[in-house]
């Protein structure tokens, strides 16, 4: 008899066009059966950005079940490198060498470990024991300015160059992927999001909404989208929430149980 895995995970994801954009250039992937989740945010305008993010997500979706942890990591890296090459070819053949690309964040879980892989300014957060931590570092011009001490972190989203990213899948011939590995812990909650969320909702609000969701991933995703839209989200908004459980869930759909509330925002929420 095979040994029961130490962790199970529930998860949910949703992408919304927002209140201003005509086209949704974001895309997300929720594959708890594989231990793989991703968010991609396309760049290049209209059809091109949409093509890029969908290509990233559809390629990740084809990754086979891993035989071990190292095999899993190699498969994801190879997948993203392959998409990068295909996007470069697509740019040359169909878009007059105009840059088309996509950010991507990928969360992998296997046995007792997880890995964050990313390119661009989409993010992964982790809520553990009530403390929120950003697990990724933005590949963006304003993040470089923050690191150099030239602007304060809280002013970054208001900077005129806030939308300028320094890395993307498809933007250069050589793709550099950042990666970090961490041990899993029961009760961990992860949020993957495009910048349309974190430019609208603060880290303190992210922590509070995750905590208030009572580990119901569908409820958390709904609350994040709802809050961003109430603030007239000017960009596409995409969120994926993953909860780490010690034992299998009773329901069969891979999401936390419990009734879905009509209003996902807690009644005592202070709207800024």
C-alpha positions as CSV (number, residue, x, y, z in Angstrom):
1,X,0.0,0.0,0.0
2,X,1.4,3.4,-0.9
3,X,2.1,5.8,1.9
4,X,-0.3,8.7,2.4
5,X,1.2,12.1,1.4
6,X,1.8,14.3,4.4
7,X,-0.2,17.2,3.0
8,X,-3.3,17.8,0.9
9,X,-4.3,21.2,-0.6
10,X,-7.5,23.0,-1.5
11,X,-7.4,25.8,-4.0
12,X,-9.4,28.1,-6.2
13,X,-8.7,30.8,-8.9
14,X,-10.4,33.4,-10.9
15,X,-9.5,36.1,-13.5
16,X,-11.5,39.2,-14.1
17,X,-11.1,41.8,-16.9
18,X,-11.5,44.7,-14.3
19,X,-13.5,47.9,-14.7
20,X,-11.6,49.7,-17.4
21,X,-9.8,47.3,-19.8
22,X,-11.7,45.8,-22.8
23,X,-9.6,42.6,-23.0
24,X,-8.4,40.3,-20.2
25,X,-4.7,39.7,-20.8
26,X,-4.4,37.7,-17.5
27,X,-4.7,33.9,-17.2
28,X,-4.4,31.5,-14.3
29,X,-4.0,27.7,-13.7
30,X,-5.3,25.7,-10.8
31,X,-4.1,22.0,-10.8
32,X,-4.2,20.8,-7.2
33,X,-4.0,17.2,-8.4
34,X,-0.5,17.9,-9.7
35,X,0.5,20.4,-7.0
36,X,0.8,23.3,-9.6
37,X,-0.7,26.7,-9.7
38,X,0.1,29.7,-11.8
39,X,-0.8,33.3,-12.8
40,X,0.3,35.0,-16.0
41,X,-0.1,38.7,-17.0
42,X,0.3,39.3,-20.7
43,X,2.0,42.4,-22.2
44,X,2.1,43.7,-25.7
45,X,-1.4,45.1,-26.0
46,X,-4.7,43.6,-26.9
47,X,-4.4,40.3,-28.8
48,X,-0.6,39.9,-28.3
49,X,-0.8,40.1,-24.5
50,X,-3.7,37.7,-24.4
51,X,-1.8,35.3,-26.7
52,X,1.3,35.4,-24.5
53,X,-0.4,34.7,-21.1
54,X,-2.6,31.9,-22.6
55,X,0.5,30.3,-24.2
56,X,2.2,30.2,-20.8
57,X,-0.7,28.7,-19.0
58,X,-1.6,26.2,-21.7
59,X,2.0,25.0,-21.8
60,X,2.2,24.6,-18.0
61,X,-1.1,22.7,-18.2
62,X,0.6,20.0,-20.3
63,X,3.3,19.1,-17.7
64,X,3.0,15.4,-16.8
65,X,2.8,14.1,-13.2
66,X,6.3,14.3,-11.7
67,X,8.2,11.3,-10.6
68,X,10.2,13.3,-8.0
69,X,10.8,16.8,-6.8
70,X,13.8,17.5,-9.1
71,X,11.9,16.2,-12.1
72,X,9.0,18.6,-11.3
73,X,11.3,21.6,-11.1
74,X,13.1,20.7,-14.4
75,X,9.8,20.2,-16.2
76,X,8.5,23.7,-15.2
77,X,11.8,25.4,-16.1
78,X,11.9,23.7,-19.4
79,X,8.3,24.5,-20.1
80,X,8.9,28.3,-19.5
81,X,12.1,28.3,-21.6
82,X,10.2,26.6,-24.4
83,X,7.4,29.2,-24.2
84,X,9.9,32.0,-24.2
85,X,11.4,30.7,-27.5
86,X,7.9,30.3,-29.1
87,X,6.9,33.8,-28.1
88,X,10.1,35.2,-29.7
89,X,9.3,33.3,-32.9
90,X,5.7,34.5,-32.7
91,X,6.9,38.1,-32.4
92,X,9.1,37.8,-35.4
93,X,6.6,36.1,-37.7
94,X,3.3,37.8,-36.7
95,X,4.0,41.0,-34.8
96,X,6.9,42.7,-36.7
97,X,9.3,41.9,-33.9
98,X,7.2,43.9,-31.5
99,X,7.7,42.5,-28.0
100,X,5.0,40.2,-26.8
101,X,5.4,38.6,-23.4
102,X,4.0,37.7,-20.1
103,X,4.8,37.7,-16.5
104,X,4.4,34.4,-14.6
105,X,4.4,33.1,-11.1
106,X,4.3,29.4,-10.4
107,X,3.7,27.6,-7.1
108,X,4.7,23.9,-6.9
109,X,4.1,21.6,-4.0
110,X,5.5,18.1,-3.7
111,X,5.7,15.9,-0.6
112,X,6.7,18.4,2.2
113,X,8.2,21.1,0.0
114,X,7.0,24.0,-2.2
115,X,8.8,26.1,-4.8
116,X,8.1,29.6,-6.1
117,X,9.2,30.4,-9.7
118,X,8.7,33.7,-11.2
119,X,9.4,36.2,-14.0
120,X,8.1,39.8,-13.9
121,X,5.9,41.5,-11.3
122,X,3.1,39.1,-10.6
123,X,3.4,37.9,-7.0
124,X,3.2,35.0,-4.5
125,X,2.3,35.7,-0.9
126,X,2.2,33.3,2.0
127,X,0.1,33.6,5.2
128,X,1.6,31.5,8.0
129,X,0.6,31.8,11.7
130,X,-1.1,35.1,10.9
131,X,2.0,36.7,9.3
132,X,2.0,37.6,5.6
133,X,5.2,37.4,3.6
134,X,5.8,38.2,0.0
135,X,7.6,35.2,-1.4
136,X,8.7,36.8,-4.7
137,X,10.6,40.0,-5.6
138,X,9.2,42.1,-8.4
139,X,11.3,42.3,-11.6
140,X,10.4,45.9,-12.1
141,X,12.0,49.3,-12.5
142,X,10.4,50.7,-9.3
143,X,11.5,47.7,-7.3
144,X,15.1,48.4,-8.4
145,X,14.6,52.0,-7.2
146,X,13.3,50.7,-3.9
147,X,16.3,48.4,-3.5
148,X,18.6,51.3,-4.2
149,X,16.9,53.4,-1.6
150,X,15.8,56.0,-4.1
151,X,12.1,55.7,-3.4
152,X,10.1,54.3,-0.5
153,X,8.3,51.0,-0.9
154,X,4.9,52.5,-0.1
155,X,5.4,55.1,-2.9
156,X,6.3,52.5,-5.6
157,X,2.8,52.0,-7.0
158,X,2.4,55.7,-7.5
159,X,5.7,56.1,-9.5
160,X,5.3,57.2,-13.2
161,X,7.2,54.1,-14.2
162,X,5.3,51.7,-12.0
163,X,4.2,49.6,-14.9
164,X,7.7,49.0,-16.4
165,X,8.9,45.5,-15.8
166,X,12.5,44.3,-16.3
167,X,11.8,40.7,-17.1
168,X,9.1,38.8,-18.9
169,X,8.6,35.5,-20.7
170,X,9.1,36.4,-24.4
171,X,10.9,39.7,-23.9
172,X,14.5,38.5,-24.5
173,X,16.2,35.5,-26.2
174,X,17.6,34.4,-22.8
175,X,15.0,33.8,-20.1
176,X,16.1,34.2,-16.5
177,X,13.7,32.6,-13.9
178,X,14.0,33.3,-10.2
179,X,13.3,30.4,-7.9
180,X,12.9,29.8,-4.1
181,X,12.2,26.6,-2.2
182,X,10.5,26.4,1.2
183,X,9.2,23.7,3.6
184,X,5.4,23.4,3.8
185,X,3.5,23.8,7.1
186,X,-0.1,22.8,7.9
187,X,-2.3,25.9,7.7
188,X,-0.1,27.7,5.2
189,X,-2.2,29.8,2.7
190,X,-0.7,31.1,-0.5
191,X,-2.0,33.9,-2.8
192,X,-0.8,34.1,-6.4
193,X,-1.9,37.4,-8.1
194,X,-1.3,39.7,-11.0
195,X,-0.4,43.3,-10.2
196,X,-4.0,44.3,-10.8
197,X,-4.7,43.0,-7.3
198,X,-1.7,44.2,-5.3
199,X,-1.9,47.7,-6.8
200,X,-5.5,47.9,-5.5
201,X,-5.4,45.9,-2.3
202,X,-2.7,46.5,0.4
203,X,-0.6,43.8,2.1
204,X,-2.5,44.4,5.3
205,X,-5.8,43.8,3.6
206,X,-4.5,40.7,1.8
207,X,-3.5,39.3,5.2
208,X,-6.9,40.1,6.7
209,X,-8.9,38.7,3.9
210,X,-6.9,35.4,3.8
211,X,-7.3,35.1,7.6
212,X,-11.1,35.9,7.4
213,X,-11.7,33.3,4.7
214,X,-11.4,30.5,7.3
215,X,-9.3,28.5,4.8
216,X,-12.2,28.6,2.3
217,X,-10.3,29.3,-1.0
218,X,-13.3,30.0,-3.1
219,X,-14.4,32.6,-0.5
220,X,-11.0,34.2,-0.4
221,X,-10.8,34.5,-4.2
222,X,-14.3,35.9,-4.4
223,X,-13.4,38.5,-1.7
224,X,-10.2,39.7,-3.5
225,X,-11.9,40.1,-6.8
226,X,-14.9,41.8,-5.2
227,X,-12.7,44.3,-3.3
228,X,-10.6,45.2,-6.4
229,X,-13.8,45.8,-8.4
230,X,-15.3,48.0,-5.7
231,X,-12.2,50.1,-6.1
232,X,-12.7,50.4,-9.8
233,X,-9.8,48.2,-10.8
234,X,-8.1,49.8,-13.8
235,X,-6.3,46.6,-14.7
236,X,-7.1,43.0,-15.1
237,X,-7.3,41.2,-11.7
238,X,-6.3,37.6,-11.2
239,X,-6.0,35.6,-8.0
240,X,-5.3,32.0,-7.0
241,X,-5.5,30.9,-3.4
242,X,-4.0,27.7,-2.1
243,X,-4.5,26.2,1.4
244,X,-2.3,23.5,2.8
245,X,-4.1,20.8,4.9
246,X,-2.8,18.0,7.0
247,X,-5.5,15.6,6.0
248,X,-7.7,15.1,2.9
249,X,-10.8,17.2,2.6
250,X,-14.3,15.6,2.8
251,X,-15.5,17.1,-0.4
252,X,-14.3,15.9,-3.8
253,X,-13.7,19.1,-5.7
254,X,-10.4,20.2,-4.2
255,X,-11.8,23.2,-2.5
256,X,-12.5,23.9,1.1
257,X,-16.0,23.2,2.4
258,X,-18.5,25.6,3.9
259,X,-21.3,27.8,2.5
260,X,-20.5,30.5,0.1
261,X,-21.5,33.9,1.6
262,X,-23.5,36.3,-0.6
263,X,-21.2,39.1,0.4
264,X,-17.5,38.0,0.5
265,X,-16.3,41.1,2.3
266,X,-16.5,40.9,6.1
267,X,-19.3,43.1,7.6
268,X,-16.8,45.1,9.7
269,X,-14.6,45.9,6.7
270,X,-13.4,49.5,6.4
271,X,-13.5,50.6,2.8
272,X,-10.8,53.0,1.9
